[in-house]
Amino acid sequence: MKKIIILILYYLLWIIFAEKLTIQSGIIGILFVILLIKYNNDLLSDYKFVKFGRKLKYYILYIAVLVYEVIKANIQVAVIVLSKNPNLSPCIVEHKTKLNNNFYKMILANSITLTPGTLTISVNDDVFKVHCLRKSFKEGVYNSRFEKILFKIEELNNAI
Amino acid sequence: MNILISALLISGLFFFIVGTIGILRFPDIYTRAHSTAKCDTLGTVLILLALIIYNGINFVSLKILLIIIFIWITSPTSTHLIAKANYIQENKDKKL
């Protein structure tokens, strides 16, 4: 089941790159997709395809929240840059996360870096070191909406 | 339609200009990284969105969409690596 979903995703990617769907490109695509799945199998072993529909709902919510937060934070940082007296108070805070899965930790760290104003420096086990542009950005790290959504997805993963 | 495309392009350029001013104004490497993150996240995405709307729906637009996803994955990773390298360097100096 998992391999079929990955095969369809890879094949859609191949069609986008090939720009057309003839017999020749179709056969070459199938060959390469099967080779890719054969040699990339252990990279995907961390990821479970259970309750796909309900997880998809959370992923769409996550992307919407991410875009909203990125736009909001971008405008905040633009105001700081253009203001006459940028009251910078940079600080490094440590945040202990409840997530267990490495894949979701990676997504959370990248989302924190993607929103301007906060920047992940290092991740050790479950402690995130985050650099903040102003002390007031700390609150956004401690109770972030990203972590709540990811935690719900992980709970769905564990309760098989 | 042309007005929408121009608005997207101009706002993308605005974020690029703000990011560049930030590099020149901010004092140390972390704050400069904050400022450049803006160029990658919103500036590039707005300009590429303008290109997608200009192009209409075809395979080239889908490829541009893939570029947007790729930038959103790789940009934070590289920012994170630069910050981590600087953090390790600073702590080494403190111990010595």
gemmi code that builds the backbone of each chain (N, CA, C; Angstrom):
import gemmi

chains = {
    "A": [
        ("MET", (0.829, -1.202, 0.000), (0.000, 0.000, 0.000), (0.867, 1.258, 0.000)),
        ("LYS", (1.850, 1.249, 0.945), (2.753, 2.403, 1.062), (3.545, 2.590, -0.226)),
        ("LYS", (4.017, 1.436, -0.795), (4.830, 1.531, -2.005), (4.005, 2.034, -3.186)),
        ("ILE", (2.714, 1.664, -3.232), (1.885, 2.108, -4.364), (1.680, 3.614, -4.317)),
        ("ILE", (1.446, 4.158, -3.089), (1.264, 5.615, -2.976), (2.532, 6.334, -3.396)),
        ("ILE", (3.713, 5.823, -2.940), (4.980, 6.463, -3.309), (5.195, 6.368, -4.807)),
        ("LEU", (4.831, 5.206, -5.400), (5.004, 5.034, -6.845), (4.177, 6.050, -7.620)),
        ("ILE", (2.921, 6.267, -7.173), (2.079, 7.236, -7.886), (2.665, 8.639, -7.770)),
        ("LEU", (3.168, 8.993, -6.554), (3.738, 10.334, -6.366), (4.962, 10.537, -7.253)),
        ("TYR", (5.865, 9.533, -7.258), (7.066, 9.635, -8.095), (6.692, 9.740, -9.569)),
        ("TYR", (5.655, 8.980, -9.980), (5.302, 8.970, -11.399), (4.703, 10.317, -11.822)),
        ("LEU", (3.914, 10.948, -10.910), (3.395, 12.290, -11.212), (4.547, 13.271, -11.393)),
        ("LEU", (5.568, 13.146, -10.522), (6.745, 14.015, -10.623), (7.444, 13.803, -11.959)),
        ("TRP", (7.541, 12.529, -12.388), (8.182, 12.225, -13.664), (7.411, 12.850, -14.829)),
        ("ILE", (6.070, 12.790, -14.774), (5.277, 13.367, -15.856), (5.495, 14.870, -15.934)),
        ("ILE", (5.595, 15.531, -14.731), (5.842, 16.977, -14.739), (7.191, 17.278, -15.375)),
        ("PHE", (8.214, 16.464, -15.046), (9.537, 16.743, -15.607), (9.588, 16.427, -17.094)),
        ("ALA", (8.847, 15.389, -17.550), (8.940, 14.984, -18.949), (8.110, 15.890, -19.862)),
        ("GLU", (7.157, 16.617, -19.288), (6.294, 17.567, -20.011), (5.321, 16.929, -20.998)),
        ("LYS", (5.392, 15.612, -21.212), (4.392, 14.969, -22.067), (4.285, 13.509, -21.662)),
        ("LEU", (3.203, 12.851, -22.127), (3.021, 11.456, -21.751), (2.885, 10.626, -23.029)),
        ("THR", (4.012, 10.199, -23.591), (3.979, 9.288, -24.733), (4.319, 7.890, -24.232)),
        ("ILE", (4.269, 6.904, -25.153), (4.571, 5.528, -24.745), (6.023, 5.426, -24.298)),
        ("GLN", (6.917, 6.097, -25.057), (8.343, 6.007, -24.756), (8.664, 6.571, -23.365)),
        ("SER", (8.216, 7.815, -23.092), (8.548, 8.428, -21.799), (7.856, 7.689, -20.662)),
        ("GLY", (6.667, 7.138, -20.929), (5.970, 6.394, -19.894), (6.729, 5.166, -19.453)),
        ("ILE", (7.267, 4.399, -20.438), (7.982, 3.167, -20.084), (9.281, 3.499, -19.347)),
        ("ILE", (10.033, 4.507, -19.846), (11.277, 4.886, -19.173), (10.976, 5.355, -17.750)),
        ("GLY", (9.896, 6.125, -17.579), (9.509, 6.610, -16.256), (9.230, 5.480, -15.293)),
        ("ILE", (8.443, 4.480, -15.740), (8.129, 3.346, -14.862), (9.405, 2.652, -14.401)),
        ("LEU", (10.367, 2.452, -15.356), (11.623, 1.779, -14.999), (12.357, 2.567, -13.913)),
        ("PHE", (12.487, 3.898, -14.120), (13.244, 4.692, -13.150), (12.538, 4.752, -11.806)),
        ("VAL", (11.198, 4.840, -11.819), (10.472, 4.917, -10.545), (10.668, 3.642, -9.744)),
        ("ILE", (10.638, 2.474, -10.430), (10.826, 1.213, -9.703), (12.236, 1.136, -9.129)),
        ("LEU", (13.250, 1.574, -9.932), (14.624, 1.576, -9.422), (14.750, 2.489, -8.204)),
        ("LEU", (14.128, 3.689, -8.274), (14.191, 4.644, -7.153), (13.603, 4.051, -5.888)),
        ("ILE", (12.428, 3.403, -6.012), (11.789, 2.840, -4.821), (12.653, 1.733, -4.240)),
        ("LYS", (13.297, 0.940, -5.149), (14.118, -0.182, -4.676), (15.309, 0.333, -3.855)),
        ("TYR", (15.958, 1.403, -4.328), (17.177, 1.847, -3.650), (16.929, 2.885, -2.569)),
        ("ASN", (15.723, 3.509, -2.526), (15.440, 4.523, -1.509), (14.590, 3.979, -0.376)),
        ("ASN", (14.409, 2.669, -0.312), (13.401, 2.117, 0.594), (13.707, 2.431, 2.054)),
        ("ASP", (14.992, 2.341, 2.458), (15.293, 2.531, 3.878), (15.189, 3.986, 4.305)),
        ("LEU", (15.214, 4.930, 3.337), (15.028, 6.335, 3.711), (13.595, 6.587, 4.151)),
        ("LEU", (12.645, 5.830, 3.595), (11.234, 6.080, 3.870), (10.672, 5.178, 4.959)),
        ("SER", (11.543, 4.371, 5.598), (11.017, 3.400, 6.552), (10.486, 4.087, 7.810)),
        ("ASP", (10.917, 5.358, 8.059), (10.478, 6.073, 9.247), (9.020, 6.501, 9.137)),
        ("TYR", (8.520, 6.586, 7.928), (7.226, 7.215, 7.703), (6.128, 6.182, 7.538)),
        ("LYS", (5.016, 6.382, 8.280), (3.923, 5.401, 8.231), (2.717, 5.980, 7.495)),
        ("PHE", (2.158, 5.193, 6.592), (0.963, 5.639, 5.857), (-0.283, 5.056, 6.496)),
        ("VAL", (-0.604, 5.498, 7.725), (-1.853, 5.050, 8.338), (-2.760, 6.256, 8.495)),
        ("LYS", (-4.057, 6.010, 8.394), (-5.078, 7.063, 8.508), (-4.743, 8.244, 7.615)),
        ("PHE", (-4.580, 7.939, 6.341), (-4.033, 8.934, 5.420), (-4.960, 10.127, 5.263)),
        ("GLY", (-6.274, 9.867, 5.218), (-7.217, 10.952, 4.993), (-7.217, 11.967, 6.112)),
        ("ARG", (-7.229, 11.468, 7.371), (-7.287, 12.398, 8.501), (-5.988, 13.162, 8.648)),
        ("LYS", (-4.840, 12.482, 8.306), (-3.561, 13.185, 8.378), (-3.471, 14.255, 7.300)),
        ("LEU", (-4.030, 13.955, 6.118), (-3.990, 14.914, 5.015), (-4.693, 16.215, 5.410)),
        ("LYS", (-5.825, 16.060, 6.179), (-6.554, 17.239, 6.643), (-5.643, 18.104, 7.515)),
        ("TYR", (-4.912, 17.448, 8.450), (-4.017, 18.208, 9.327), (-2.870, 18.832, 8.550)),
        ("TYR", (-2.362, 18.113, 7.518), (-1.260, 18.674, 6.739), (-1.703, 19.932, 5.997)),
        ("ILE", (-2.935, 19.912, 5.434), (-3.414, 21.103, 4.735), (-3.568, 22.264, 5.716)),
        ("LEU", (-4.117, 21.963, 6.925), (-4.227, 22.986, 7.976), (-2.851, 23.535, 8.318)),
        ("TYR", (-1.853, 22.622, 8.404), (-0.488, 23.020, 8.765), (0.081, 23.987, 7.743)),
        ("ILE", (-0.110, 23.667, 6.431), (0.441, 24.534, 5.388), (-0.227, 25.903, 5.435)),
        ("ALA", (-1.559, 25.927, 5.686), (-2.263, 27.211, 5.765), (-1.727, 28.041, 6.922)),
        ("VAL", (-1.560, 27.400, 8.109), (-1.031, 28.118, 9.274), (0.380, 28.615, 8.992)),
        ("LEU", (1.189, 27.772, 8.301), (2.579, 28.153, 8.003), (2.626, 29.387, 7.115)),
        ("VAL", (1.801, 29.396, 6.055), (1.812, 30.551, 5.140), (1.381, 31.810, 5.878)),
        ("TYR", (0.310, 31.677, 6.721), (-0.183, 32.836, 7.478), (0.899, 33.378, 8.409)),
        ("GLU", (1.566, 32.454, 9.157), (2.580, 32.897, 10.119), (3.769, 33.530, 9.410)),
        ("VAL", (4.162, 32.964, 8.230), (5.311, 33.501, 7.505), (5.022, 34.926, 7.048)),
        ("ILE", (3.801, 35.156, 6.511), (3.482, 36.507, 6.038), (3.454, 37.494, 7.207)),
        ("LYS", (2.819, 37.057, 8.345), (2.726, 37.930, 9.513), (4.121, 38.292, 10.029)),
        ("ALA", (4.984, 37.267, 10.170), (6.316, 37.510, 10.727), (7.166, 38.335, 9.770)),
        ("ASN", (6.989, 38.127, 8.449), (7.741, 38.914, 7.482), (7.441, 40.390, 7.621)),
        ("ILE", (6.144, 40.722, 7.790), (5.785, 42.135, 7.914), (6.349, 42.710, 9.209)),
        ("GLN", (6.294, 41.903, 10.305), (6.861, 42.373, 11.582), (8.343, 42.696, 11.450)),
        ("VAL", (9.110, 41.766, 10.789), (10.545, 41.985, 10.677), (10.836, 43.144, 9.733)),
        ("ALA", (10.014, 43.313, 8.676), (10.208, 44.444, 7.772), (10.031, 45.755, 8.514)),
        ("VAL", (9.026, 45.810, 9.427), (8.834, 47.025, 10.228), (10.057, 47.287, 11.096)),
        ("ILE", (10.632, 46.205, 11.698), (11.813, 46.384, 12.550), (12.986, 46.916, 11.732)),
        ("VAL", (13.168, 46.352, 10.512), (14.314, 46.765, 9.692), (14.192, 48.227, 9.296)),
        ("LEU", (12.972, 48.650, 8.908), (12.812, 49.999, 8.376), (12.636, 51.055, 9.453)),
        ("SER", (12.422, 50.650, 10.736), (12.196, 51.652, 11.770), (13.503, 52.390, 12.076)),
        ("LYS", (13.357, 53.601, 12.595), (14.533, 54.456, 12.799), (15.450, 53.877, 13.871)),
        ("ASN", (14.816, 53.356, 14.931), (15.593, 52.835, 16.052), (15.199, 51.378, 16.300)),
        ("PRO", (15.853, 50.407, 15.631), (15.437, 49.011, 15.804), (15.830, 48.491, 17.173)),
        ("ASN", (14.867, 48.355, 18.068), (15.154, 47.897, 19.430), (15.467, 46.414, 19.428)),
        ("LEU", (16.681, 46.049, 19.035), (17.037, 44.636, 18.993), (17.432, 44.181, 20.386)),
        ("SER", (16.904, 43.011, 20.784), (17.380, 42.390, 22.017), (17.554, 40.916, 21.741)),
        ("PRO", (18.590, 40.531, 20.962), (18.735, 39.128, 20.572), (19.011, 38.242, 21.775)),
        ("CYS", (18.403, 37.054, 21.779), (18.640, 36.137, 22.887), (18.494, 34.711, 22.375)),
        ("ILE", (19.113, 33.764, 23.083), (18.995, 32.356, 22.713), (18.172, 31.653, 23.781)),
        ("VAL", (17.037, 31.051, 23.379), (16.189, 30.354, 24.353), (16.231, 28.861, 24.068)),
        ("GLU", (15.982, 28.068, 25.113), (15.919, 26.619, 24.933), (14.477, 26.173, 25.077)),
        ("HIS", (14.052, 25.296, 24.151), (12.662, 24.859, 24.155), (12.648, 23.337, 24.139)),
        ("LYS", (11.916, 22.731, 25.105), (11.850, 21.275, 25.159), (10.575, 20.834, 24.462)),
        ("THR", (10.711, 20.000, 23.437), (9.536, 19.606, 22.662), (9.014, 18.256, 23.122)),
        ("LYS", (7.723, 18.017, 22.824), (7.114, 16.743, 23.222), (7.150, 15.726, 22.097)),
        ("LEU", (7.610, 16.145, 20.909), (7.576, 15.251, 19.752), (8.644, 14.163, 19.880)),
        ("ASN", (8.350, 12.984, 19.326), (9.307, 11.877, 19.392), (9.916, 11.550, 18.044)),
        ("ASN", (9.077, 11.629, 16.983), (9.519, 11.192, 15.670), (10.510, 12.196, 15.066)),
        ("ASN", (11.614, 11.678, 14.489), (12.631, 12.568, 13.920), (12.096, 13.387, 12.759)),
        ("PHE", (11.203, 12.769, 11.954), (10.668, 13.465, 10.776), (9.894, 14.711, 11.181)),
        ("TYR", (9.039, 14.580, 12.248), (8.245, 15.733, 12.674), (9.108, 16.786, 13.346)),
        ("LYS", (10.186, 16.324, 14.052), (11.114, 17.298, 14.645), (11.768, 18.118, 13.550)),
        ("MET", (12.122, 17.441, 12.420), (12.724, 18.156, 11.308), (11.760, 19.192, 10.752)),
        ("ILE", (10.484, 18.799, 10.588), (9.508, 19.748, 10.062), (9.363, 20.940, 11.008)),
        ("LEU", (9.310, 20.667, 12.337), (9.139, 21.762, 13.304), (10.340, 22.702, 13.269)),
        ("ALA", (11.571, 22.148, 13.223), (12.763, 23.004, 13.222), (12.799, 23.862, 11.965)),
        ("ASN", (12.458, 23.262, 10.811), (12.472, 24.036, 9.573), (11.393, 25.107, 9.579)),
        ("SER", (10.219, 24.825, 10.179), (9.164, 25.846, 10.221), (9.575, 27.006, 11.105)),
        ("ILE", (10.254, 26.697, 12.243), (10.696, 27.774, 13.137), (11.699, 28.657, 12.408)),
        ("THR", (12.604, 28.033, 11.621), (13.577, 28.842, 10.890), (12.914, 29.624, 9.768)),
        ("LEU", (11.884, 29.040, 9.158), (11.244, 29.669, 8.001), (10.514, 30.949, 8.385)),
        ("THR", (9.959, 31.003, 9.617), (9.313, 32.243, 10.041), (10.396, 33.202, 10.510)),
        ("PRO", (10.537, 34.367, 9.869), (11.584, 35.310, 10.265), (11.354, 35.785, 11.688)),
        ("GLY", (12.464, 36.086, 12.393), (12.352, 36.477, 13.789), (12.801, 35.379, 14.726)),
        ("THR", (12.676, 34.136, 14.298), (13.167, 33.019, 15.109), (14.013, 32.114, 14.232)),
        ("LEU", (15.056, 31.499, 14.819), (16.041, 30.765, 14.021), (16.575, 29.601, 14.852)),
        ("THR", (16.352, 28.376, 14.383), (16.822, 27.210, 15.125), (18.327, 27.065, 14.959)),
        ("ILE", (19.046, 26.975, 16.085), (20.506, 26.810, 15.987), (20.880, 25.345, 16.056)),
        ("SER", (20.373, 24.617, 17.050), (20.724, 23.196, 17.102), (19.603, 22.402, 17.750)),
        ("VAL", (19.535, 21.121, 17.405), (18.546, 20.216, 17.979), (19.291, 19.049, 18.598)),
        ("ASN", (19.217, 18.946, 19.934), (19.813, 17.799, 20.618), (18.700, 16.985, 21.255)),
        ("ASP", (18.517, 15.743, 20.804), (17.421, 14.883, 21.273), (16.086, 15.621, 21.221)),
        ("ASP", (15.646, 16.240, 22.342), (14.371, 16.962, 22.257), (14.506, 18.391, 22.759)),
        ("VAL", (15.720, 18.937, 22.772), (15.910, 20.330, 23.181), (16.290, 21.153, 21.953)),
        ("PHE", (15.444, 22.157, 21.657), (15.720, 23.059, 20.539), (16.390, 24.314, 21.095)),
        ("LYS", (17.533, 24.705, 20.504), (18.105, 26.019, 20.825), (17.628, 26.990, 19.748)),
        ("VAL", (16.870, 28.026, 20.159), (16.274, 28.949, 19.196), (16.788, 30.359, 19.466)),
        ("HIS", (17.236, 31.016, 18.404), (17.697, 32.409, 18.520), (16.545, 33.327, 18.127)),
        ("CYS", (16.237, 34.312, 19.008), (15.133, 35.226, 18.740), (15.671, 36.621, 18.465)),
        ("LEU", (15.025, 37.318, 17.522), (15.463, 38.672, 17.178), (15.106, 39.655, 18.286)),
        ("ARG", (13.936, 39.469, 18.908), (13.508, 40.297, 20.036), (13.031, 39.382, 21.138)),
        ("LYS", (13.096, 39.872, 22.378), (12.668, 39.013, 23.496), (11.185, 38.671, 23.398)),
        ("SER", (10.411, 39.553, 22.695), (8.966, 39.323, 22.644), (8.608, 38.154, 21.726)),
        ("PHE", (9.551, 37.711, 20.854), (9.257, 36.576, 19.981), (9.314, 35.244, 20.720)),
        ("LYS", (9.780, 35.274, 22.013), (9.918, 34.040, 22.786), (8.596, 33.292, 22.918)),
        ("GLU", (7.512, 34.054, 23.137), (6.202, 33.432, 23.378), (5.789, 32.559, 22.193)),
        ("GLY", (6.097, 33.051, 20.978), (5.738, 32.285, 19.791), (6.449, 30.955, 19.707)),
        ("VAL", (7.644, 30.866, 20.336), (8.363, 29.593, 20.315), (7.788, 28.647, 21.343)),
        ("TYR", (7.504, 29.168, 22.577), (7.085, 28.274, 23.653), (5.731, 27.640, 23.393)),
        ("ASN", (4.732, 28.446, 22.945), (3.453, 27.810, 22.616), (3.133, 28.082, 21.155)),
        ("SER", (3.796, 27.322, 20.280), (3.590, 27.533, 18.852), (2.438, 26.658, 18.363)),
        ("ARG", (1.732, 27.166, 17.330), (0.614, 26.389, 16.789), (1.135, 25.225, 15.965)),
        ("PHE", (2.371, 25.364, 15.431), (2.949, 24.269, 14.647), (3.033, 22.996, 15.478)),
        ("GLU", (3.572, 23.160, 16.716), (3.831, 21.973, 17.519), (2.537, 21.268, 17.880)),
        ("LYS", (1.464, 22.051, 18.129), (0.192, 21.413, 18.494), (-0.329, 20.547, 17.352)),
        ("ILE", (-0.263, 21.092, 16.101), (-0.775, 20.325, 14.960), (0.067, 19.082, 14.732)),
        ("LEU", (1.413, 19.233, 14.810), (2.289, 18.075, 14.600), (2.059, 17.015, 15.672)),
        ("PHE", (1.772, 17.462, 16.913), (1.534, 16.516, 17.996), (0.265, 15.701, 17.732)),
        ("LYS", (-0.749, 16.374, 17.156), (-1.979, 15.638, 16.819), (-1.701, 14.585, 15.753)),
        ("ILE", (-0.872, 14.956, 14.727), (-0.548, 13.982, 13.681), (0.193, 12.800, 14.276)),
        ("GLU", (1.113, 13.083, 15.209), (1.890, 11.999, 15.794), (1.005, 11.083, 16.635)),
        ("GLU", (0.021, 11.666, 17.325), (-0.905, 10.832, 18.092), (-1.678, 9.896, 17.170)),
        ("LEU", (-2.078, 10.404, 15.992), (-2.778, 9.546, 15.025), (-1.870, 8.409, 14.589)),
        ("ASN", (-0.565, 8.715, 14.446), (0.405, 7.710, 14.027), (0.528, 6.603, 15.061)),
        ("ASN", (0.568, 7.008, 16.358), (0.843, 6.021, 17.397), (-0.363, 5.136, 17.662)),
        ("ALA", (-1.581, 5.692, 17.566), (-2.780, 4.922, 17.877), (-3.257, 4.172, 16.646)),
        ("ILE", (-2.582, 3.076, 16.342), (-2.933, 2.331, 15.123), (-4.142, 1.448, 15.369)),
    ],
    "B": [
        ("MET", (-5.676, 41.516, -14.829), (-4.683, 40.467, -14.570), (-3.284, 41.049, -14.483)),
        ("ASN", (-2.987, 42.012, -15.415), (-1.671, 42.636, -15.398), (-1.406, 43.376, -14.096)),
        ("ILE", (-2.488, 43.977, -13.520), (-2.316, 44.716, -12.261), (-1.908, 43.767, -11.145)),
        ("LEU", (-2.562, 42.569, -11.106), (-2.245, 41.591, -10.063), (-0.788, 41.137, -10.178)),
        ("ILE", (-0.346, 40.853, -11.449), (1.030, 40.388, -11.649), (2.017, 41.463, -11.202)),
        ("SER", (1.740, 42.735, -11.583), (2.655, 43.808, -11.197), (2.707, 43.968, -9.687)),
        ("ALA", (1.526, 43.864, -9.039), (1.497, 44.026, -7.584), (2.340, 42.952, -6.914)),
        ("LEU", (2.209, 41.688, -7.394), (2.996, 40.602, -6.799), (4.484, 40.836, -7.007)),
        ("LEU", (4.879, 41.242, -8.235), (6.295, 41.464, -8.516), (6.853, 42.588, -7.641)),
        ("ILE", (6.069, 43.694, -7.505), (6.581, 44.838, -6.743), (6.699, 44.484, -5.269)),
        ("SER", (5.703, 43.729, -4.717), (5.823, 43.391, -3.298), (6.972, 42.424, -3.071)),
        ("GLY", (7.232, 41.506, -4.041), (8.397, 40.628, -3.914), (9.684, 41.419, -3.901)),
        ("LEU", (9.796, 42.391, -4.818), (10.995, 43.234, -4.850), (11.140, 44.044, -3.573)),
        ("PHE", (9.985, 44.493, -3.011), (10.030, 45.253, -1.758), (10.673, 44.425, -0.654)),
        ("PHE", (10.263, 43.130, -0.549), (10.854, 42.308, 0.509), (12.334, 42.055, 0.265)),
        ("PHE", (12.742, 41.948, -1.027), (14.169, 41.803, -1.312), (14.947, 43.036, -0.858)),
        ("ILE", (14.377, 44.248, -1.146), (15.069, 45.482, -0.753), (15.188, 45.561, 0.766)),
        ("VAL", (14.087, 45.220, 1.478), (14.121, 45.271, 2.944), (15.161, 44.306, 3.492)),
        ("GLY", (15.254, 43.101, 2.885), (16.251, 42.132, 3.338), (17.656, 42.659, 3.160)),
        ("THR", (17.912, 43.321, 2.028), (19.251, 43.850, 1.777), (19.595, 44.978, 2.743)),
        ("ILE", (18.600, 45.869, 3.016), (18.833, 46.941, 4.000), (19.141, 46.328, 5.368)),
        ("GLY", (18.429, 45.237, 5.678), (18.666, 44.565, 6.952), (20.085, 44.041, 7.075)),
        ("ILE", (20.622, 43.459, 5.972), (22.005, 42.964, 6.027), (22.953, 44.112, 6.355)),
        ("LEU", (22.704, 45.273, 5.765), (23.622, 46.393, 5.982), (23.471, 46.999, 7.372)),
        ("ARG", (22.233, 46.945, 7.959), (22.005, 47.656, 9.222), (22.297, 46.818, 10.451)),
        ("PHE", (22.031, 45.510, 10.396), (22.068, 44.716, 11.624), (23.500, 44.405, 12.050)),
        ("PRO", (23.734, 44.226, 13.368), (25.110, 44.135, 13.863), (25.817, 42.787, 13.676)),
        ("ASP", (25.175, 41.656, 14.031), (25.958, 40.409, 14.023), (25.336, 39.362, 13.103)),
        ("ILE", (25.938, 38.158, 13.076), (25.598, 37.188, 12.027), (24.191, 36.630, 12.194)),
        ("TYR", (23.716, 36.442, 13.446), (22.378, 35.859, 13.624), (21.293, 36.805, 13.110)),
        ("THR", (21.414, 38.078, 13.493), (20.373, 39.029, 13.079), (20.394, 39.222, 11.568)),
        ("ARG", (21.596, 39.142, 10.963), (21.657, 39.239, 9.506), (21.001, 38.024, 8.855)),
        ("ALA", (21.156, 36.851, 9.490), (20.483, 35.656, 8.958), (18.974, 35.823, 9.012)),
        ("HIS", (18.451, 36.443, 10.106), (17.015, 36.722, 10.181), (16.575, 37.560, 8.989)),
        ("SER", (17.402, 38.573, 8.683), (17.021, 39.506, 7.631), (17.023, 38.841, 6.261)),
        ("THR", (18.015, 37.975, 5.993), (18.069, 37.350, 4.673), (17.014, 36.270, 4.504)),
        ("ALA", (16.544, 35.702, 5.615), (15.508, 34.672, 5.514), (14.263, 35.238, 4.832)),
        ("LYS", (14.056, 36.552, 5.003), (12.891, 37.196, 4.396), (12.949, 37.144, 2.868)),
        ("CYS", (14.145, 37.395, 2.288), (14.285, 37.353, 0.829), (13.848, 35.998, 0.295)),
        ("ASP", (14.357, 34.940, 0.948), (14.085, 33.600, 0.435), (12.629, 33.228, 0.574)),
        ("THR", (12.054, 33.489, 1.783), (10.722, 32.952, 2.020), (9.667, 33.699, 1.227)),
        ("LEU", (9.539, 35.005, 1.467), (8.407, 35.676, 0.858), (8.760, 36.336, -0.473)),
        ("GLY", (9.975, 36.922, -0.596), (10.331, 37.622, -1.827), (10.329, 36.713, -3.042)),
        ("THR", (11.076, 35.600, -2.944), (11.160, 34.678, -4.065), (9.805, 34.082, -4.401)),
        ("VAL", (9.046, 33.713, -3.342), (7.768, 33.056, -3.583), (6.795, 33.989, -4.285)),
        ("LEU", (6.775, 35.282, -3.888), (5.850, 36.218, -4.534), (6.221, 36.406, -6.002)),
        ("ILE", (7.542, 36.520, -6.298), (7.945, 36.723, -7.691), (7.615, 35.491, -8.534)),
        ("LEU", (7.872, 34.283, -7.968), (7.566, 33.062, -8.732), (6.059, 32.899, -8.925)),
        ("LEU", (5.256, 33.335, -7.902), (3.792, 33.278, -8.062), (3.343, 34.175, -9.206)),
        ("ALA", (3.977, 35.351, -9.326), (3.648, 36.250, -10.431), (3.952, 35.558, -11.757)),
        ("LEU", (5.086, 34.842, -11.841), (5.417, 34.126, -13.070), (4.389, 33.049, -13.379)),
        ("ILE", (3.911, 32.335, -12.329), (2.915, 31.280, -12.543), (1.632, 31.882, -13.123)),
        ("ILE", (1.181, 33.003, -12.544), (-0.062, 33.613, -13.030), (0.119, 34.119, -14.460)),
        ("TYR", (1.310, 34.655, -14.765), (1.574, 35.155, -16.112), (1.539, 34.020, -17.119)),
        ("ASN", (2.015, 32.848, -16.703), (2.183, 31.716, -17.617), (0.892, 30.950, -17.859)),
        ("GLY", (-0.070, 31.037, -16.932), (-1.246, 30.193, -17.041), (-0.936, 28.795, -16.533)),
        ("ILE", (-1.910, 27.879, -16.667), (-1.704, 26.527, -16.135), (-1.127, 25.642, -17.229)),
        ("ASN", (0.172, 25.344, -17.149), (0.765, 24.323, -18.017), (1.941, 23.698, -17.290)),
        ("PHE", (2.762, 22.911, -18.009), (3.806, 22.160, -17.312), (4.880, 23.074, -16.731)),
        ("VAL", (5.144, 24.211, -17.397), (6.162, 25.132, -16.867), (5.735, 25.672, -15.508)),
        ("SER", (4.439, 25.997, -15.354), (3.950, 26.489, -14.060), (4.116, 25.437, -12.973)),
        ("LEU", (3.841, 24.162, -13.334), (3.999, 23.101, -12.342), (5.455, 22.988, -11.909)),
        ("LYS", (6.386, 23.173, -12.889), (7.808, 23.126, -12.524), (8.169, 24.277, -11.598)),
        ("ILE", (7.597, 25.466, -11.855), (7.878, 26.605, -10.960), (7.347, 26.322, -9.559)),
        ("LEU", (6.172, 25.655, -9.485), (5.622, 25.277, -8.182), (6.581, 24.349, -7.437)),
        ("LEU", (7.202, 23.401, -8.183), (8.181, 22.510, -7.561), (9.380, 23.306, -7.045)),
        ("ILE", (9.786, 24.346, -7.808), (10.912, 25.179, -7.352), (10.561, 25.856, -6.038)),
        ("ILE", (9.297, 26.347, -5.915), (8.881, 26.998, -4.659), (8.999, 26.020, -3.490)),
        ("ILE", (8.492, 24.787, -3.682), (8.562, 23.800, -2.596), (10.019, 23.517, -2.234)),
        ("PHE", (10.877, 23.395, -3.280), (12.286, 23.095, -3.046), (12.956, 24.218, -2.255)),
        ("ILE", (12.634, 25.482, -2.595), (13.233, 26.610, -1.875), (12.786, 26.599, -0.420)),
        ("TRP", (11.490, 26.295, -0.175), (10.990, 26.305, 1.208), (11.588, 25.186, 2.031)),
        ("ILE", (12.097, 24.126, 1.379), (12.761, 23.077, 2.164), (14.235, 23.411, 2.371)),
        ("THR", (14.929, 23.897, 1.327), (16.382, 24.044, 1.428), (16.816, 25.326, 2.126)),
        ("SER", (16.036, 26.405, 2.000), (16.460, 27.684, 2.584), (16.643, 27.625, 4.103)),
        ("PRO", (15.661, 27.084, 4.865), (15.893, 27.013, 6.315), (17.043, 26.099, 6.687)),
        ("THR", (17.259, 25.029, 5.879), (18.345, 24.109, 6.211), (19.696, 24.813, 6.131)),
        ("SER", (19.892, 25.616, 5.074), (21.187, 26.276, 4.931), (21.365, 27.374, 5.977)),
        ("THR", (20.270, 28.115, 6.279), (20.348, 29.130, 7.333), (20.743, 28.500, 8.665)),
        ("HIS", (20.106, 27.354, 8.948), (20.371, 26.618, 10.184), (21.841, 26.195, 10.265)),
        ("LEU", (22.421, 25.731, 9.129), (23.813, 25.270, 9.138), (24.769, 26.430, 9.388)),
        ("ILE", (24.501, 27.592, 8.763), (25.380, 28.758, 8.973), (25.359, 29.159, 10.447)),
        ("ALA", (24.131, 29.218, 11.041), (24.007, 29.619, 12.442), (24.703, 28.629, 13.355)),
        ("LYS", (24.564, 27.329, 13.039), (25.165, 26.302, 13.895), (26.690, 26.378, 13.846)),
        ("ALA", (27.252, 26.613, 12.636), (28.701, 26.728, 12.504), (29.209, 27.890, 13.335)),
        ("ASN", (28.484, 29.042, 13.301), (28.905, 30.205, 14.080), (28.795, 29.925, 15.573)),
        ("TYR", (27.734, 29.215, 15.987), (27.532, 28.919, 17.411), (28.665, 28.049, 17.941)),
        ("ILE", (29.058, 27.011, 17.174), (30.149, 26.131, 17.596), (31.453, 26.927, 17.710)),
        ("GLN", (31.684, 27.798, 16.718), (32.895, 28.622, 16.714), (32.973, 29.504, 17.964)),
        ("GLU", (31.847, 30.178, 18.308), (31.831, 31.059, 19.472), (32.117, 30.297, 20.760)),
        ("ASN", (31.477, 29.127, 20.908), (31.657, 28.391, 22.152), (33.072, 27.862, 22.299)),
        ("LYS", (33.718, 27.535, 21.154), (35.100, 27.091, 21.206), (35.987, 28.218, 21.753)),
        ("ASP", (35.705, 29.463, 21.305), (36.499, 30.594, 21.773), (36.358, 30.793, 23.282)),
        ("LYS", (35.123, 30.591, 23.798), (34.901, 30.797, 25.230), (35.713, 29.815, 26.075)),
        ("LYS", (35.749, 28.553, 25.624), (36.466, 27.545, 26.399), (37.963, 27.852, 26.429)),
        ("LEU", (38.526, 28.295, 25.295), (39.944, 28.627, 25.252), (40.162, 29.928, 26.032)),
    ],
}
model = gemmi.Model(1)
for chain_id, residues in chains.items():
    chain = gemmi.Chain(chain_id)
    for i, (resn, *xyz) in enumerate(residues, 1):
        res = gemmi.Residue()
        res.name, res.seqid = resn, gemmi.SeqId(i, " ")
        for name, pos in zip(("N", "CA", "C"), xyz):
            atom = gemmi.Atom()
            atom.name, atom.element = name, gemmi.Element(name[0])
            atom.pos, atom.b_iso = gemmi.Position(*pos), 0.0
            res.add_atom(atom)
        chain.add_residue(res)
    model.add_chain(chain)
structure = gemmi.Structure()
structure.add_model(model)
structure.setup_entities()
